[in-house]
Structure formats: structure tokens, C-alpha cells
Amino acid sequence: MNFPEHFAHLAAHAPGFARRLQQAGLSPQALTDEAALNALPVIRKDDLAQLQAANPPFGGFLAGSPGGLKRIFQSPGPIYDPEAPIADYWRWKTALQAAGFGPGDVALNCFGYHLTPAGAMFEEGLWAAGCAVIPGGVGNQEQQVRLMADLGVNAYVGLPSYLKALLEKAEQLSLTHHLQKAFFTAEPLPPSLRSWLNQRGVKIARQGYGTAECGCLGFECEQENGWHVPAEILLQICDINTGQPVPDGQTGEIVVTLDNPHYALVRFGTGDLSAYVSEPCVCGRGERRLAGWLGRVGDAVKVRGMFLHPRQAREMMARFSSQVRAWQLVITRQEHRDNLSLEVEALPGAPASLVDSLSLAAREALKFHLNVRLLPTGSLPPDAAPVRDERIWD
């Protein structure tokens, strides 16, 4: 990354970034290296959502016009994510190649293709790696496992829990699968699930790390021991309070600066925690390596690969304040699948349709299907946390 040239370009063409520099008392000419860049405060998902709402659609961070983009997505927040007309814009090619994906592979892409960018971003990466792509998305499992058998699908990208469900469906239908390799992100891959997949013929089961805003930020190699950071980005591990980089081995927030002339995503705090590993990987790759996912900053949690924001849940439940005394979202995990429930204490006089109304509101406002459970009065404290996460990753 050519620091002076890159940031001068963004300041000249992305007015939101120019305002951000001005508010920090910085000029683009001052951003000559990483140390100088650290004077710019970290910006996070909630900040980005508020800036976009105040100055739609991209908060002034787009260095160009929306009409010049290839695609525009919406991820939870809501946050609008631009994709410029560049091959493998999200940079997943190298990660997929490290997992053995390449020419001649037929890959089933089971990330969503509706509004959120995951489906399209992995399709771009698979094409760049030379694979044929089946745009499977999520759902229609019987149809998907039949085409896997008919078309000789040997590669998969998506959630690990969803692949487990597909292979179980194939076993139920006595269908033979040809899967040899799989690449996962947006959901942890615990050792027990990796072993389960290996035992069923998926010899390469690798995971990567990325976000809807940034694309690929890390990937496993054959050692399956941490995430190699792509050379095309600046990824810092920063103190969650000061925003300043911490020494290798110390846990902090993943803060990303993209070398992207189209979108001024600079010092962006992902909300995820990790640490840099000091020792080089024995695979011989030169990239720096993260220790993996070590938790989250703040309240947002991932469920089935999507962020669940307590703020959005509060906004949704405010519509039912005359019908609901107390409520809490509960996340559990069984057989490597996330389950989301909404526990509710209804007020006297609440309509019989309350459960259905809450289920519909959750699908529309939170983009989640969930089970609504009515509890007896007094089961939940009035100050119950909006989300209770009971998952155990093993």
C-alpha cells in the first residue's frame, strides 16, 4: 500500500473520509506510514451504520458514484456494502486455493445470494480459482444433495453446520456424495465437527475469516493452525479502549484498512478479537498469522453465520411494549446447529396472535427464523439482557 498516494486519493474522492480526517485533525499528507495512521480513531459497525443513515447510501466513503458499482449489498445493521467491478473484489481466491480449490472442481456455494454479499463474494473467489459454481444458497436440501450426486460436486463453500445437514440428508436418501474439500466461514469449525466431516470423506475441511464489509481477512493452510492474513490488507490487533496496536501474542480487536481505491474503509474495527502469532507457520507462507477467533467486542453475536444486534432486537420489541412484560433472545447449539428462541412474558390482554406476530416481526426486522416461547409471569427479570448465549463450542 502506497500510503501517501492511497489516502490522498480517498480524501479527494470520498468526502466522508475527508470529514473523518478533518475531525481527527489530520491531513492525508500526514498519513505516511502505519504509525501515522494510528492517530485516526477506529470506526466500528455501529458508527458505519449511523454515518450511512445520516449520509446515504455509503456515508460519503464511496470514492465514486453508486452507478459505477458492480453490486450493492445490505448486511445487518443495516450497512450497505459496495462491490466495484473488479474480479475477485473480496480476495477469496488465495484462501480457496490454500484449501485445494482449483480448475476442474465443481463447487456448491451454499452462502446466501439475497441482499447479503456472502454468496456473490464466494462465487467471485471460486471463479478466480478456476472452479465451476453451483449457486445453491440455503434451503431445498433434498434438491441440493441430489444435484451433488448427479453433478459429481467435489467442493463446498458455506457454513459447516449446513454441510453437516446436507451430508445427513444424503445418508437418509441413500445418495452417494463426491465431496473431497470444503471451505467455511461465518461460523466456527470445532474440532469435533471437522473430524466428523473427515470421517465422511471430506478430507480437506478448512476455515477462513472475513466480514461483509472487508471480504477475506484470514485463512487456514494445511497446518490448520491459525489464519494467514492476506498481503493485500493492513490488519492490526488493537487495544479495545485506546485503538492502538498491541504486541504480538496479546488479544485485541481486529482493525482493518483496505488498499481499495473505491471505498474508504480505513481503521475499521470488526468487533472480533484475535492475536498475532509470533512464530512463522511451518507451511512456509510468508503472511502474518492470527491465532483464530478469540471472542467479540460489544453486544453483537453471530448466529447461523449472521450478526444478531441487540439494538435491533430492542427496536423490534418496542413495537410490542403494550403486549409484552419482559423478553429475552436465547441462543443454544445442538448437533452443531444454532437454535434461536425468543422467550416472552405476555401482559394481560395480549392477543392470541402474539406468537405469530413476533415470529413475523423477527423474520422482517432481524432476518432470523426463531421459536417464540411464552413464559409464566415472573420467569424473566425486568432488566433481562436482550441476548442470552448458551452455546458451547466443542
C-alpha positions, 0 to 999 in steps of 0.5 A: 500500500502506497500510503501517501498516494492511497489516502490522498486519493480517498480524501479527494474522492470520498468526502466522508473520509475527508470529514473523518480526517478533518475531525481527527485533525489530520491531513492525508499528507500526514498519513505516511506510514502505519504509525501515522495512521494510528492517530485516526480513531477506529470506526466500528459497525455501529458508527458505519451504520449511523454515518450511512443513515445520516449520509446515504447510501455509503456515508460519503466513503464511496470514492465514486458514484453508486452507478459505477458499482458492480453490486450493492449489498445490505448486511445487518445493521443495516450497512450497505456494502459496495462491490466495484467491478473488479474480479475477485473484489473480496480476495477469496481466491488465495484462501480457496486455493490454500484449501485445494480449490482449483480448475476442474472442481465443481463447487456448491456455494451454499452462502446466501445470494439475497441482499447479503454479499456472502454468496456473490463474494464466494462465487467471485473467489471460486471463479478466480480459482478456476472452479465451476459454481453451483449457486445453491444458497440455503434451503431445498436440501433434498434438491441440493444433495441430489444435484451433488450426486448427479453433478459429481460436486467435489467442493463446498463453500458455506457454513459447516453446520449446513454441510453437516445437514446436507451430508445427513440428508444424503445418508437418509436418501441413500445418495452417494456424495463426491465431496473431497474439500470444503471451505467455511466461514461465518461460523466456527469449525470445532474440532469435533465437527471437522473430524466428523466431516473427515470421517465422511470423506471430506478430507480437506475441511478448512476455515477462513475469516472475513466480514461483509464489509472487508471480504477475506481477512484470514485463512487456514493452510494445511497446518490448520493452525491459525489464519494467514492474513492476506498481503493485500490488507493492513490488519492490526490487533488493537487495544479495545479502549485506546485503538492502538496496536498491541504486541504480538501474542496479546488479544485485541480487536481486529482493525482493518484498512483496505488498499481499495481505491473505491471505498474508504474503509480505513481503521475499521474495527470488526468487533472480533478479537484475535492475536498475532502469532509470533512464530512463522507457520511451518507451511512456509507462507510468508503472511502474518498469522492470527491465532483464530477467533478469540471472542467479540467486542460489544453486544453483537453475536453471530448466529447461523453465520449472521450478526444478531444486534441487540439494538435491533432486537430492542427496536423490534420489541418496542413495537410490542411494549403494550403486549409484552412484560419482559423478553429475552433472545436465547441462543443454544447449539445442538448437533452443531446447529444454532437454535434461536428462541425468543422467550416472552412474558405476555401482559394481560390482554395480549392477543392470541396472535402474539406468537405469530406476530413476533415470529413475523416481526423477527423474520422482517426486522432481524432476518432470523427464523426463531421459536417464540416461547411464552413464559409464566409471569415472573420467569424473566427479570425486568432488566433481562439482557436482550441476548442470552448465549448458551452455546458451547463450542466443542 
